[in-house]
Amino acid sequence: EDRFGAGAPLPDSRLLILEGTYCHLPAISKLSALRLFLTVDDVEQQNRLRQRVGDERLADFNNRWIPLEKAYFSAYGLPDARCMLIGSYDQSL
């Protein structure tokens, strides 16, 4: 629906998995015991986005969200030495 839902309390747990591009923000990542950084090549990224948002919204992702994601990676030096890389890492990020 492209909107945030209501917040929900988290149960006490020894394991908490945070997923998403911005889960590597310093305030979050400094608390992590393990950091995974999943990568995908540009062609596969486009295929997955097309399946997720459709052709009509793909241009918006390419013109807005992908550049913002790349700027975030650059600003925070991601992936960094504390990240375990999984996938095909594109050095042009």
Number of C-alpha atoms within 10 A of each C-alpha: 4 4 5 6 7 5 6 6 5 7 7 7 6 5 7 10 8 13 10 8 12 13 15 23 13 11 9 11 16 10 8 15 8 10 19 13 19 15 15 14 11 12 9 11 13 16 13 13 16 16 11 11 13 12 13 8 12 18 13 12 15 13 10 11 13 13 13 13 14 13 14 17 18 12 9 12 10 17 19 13 9 14 15 12 15 11 10 11 15 10 5 5 13
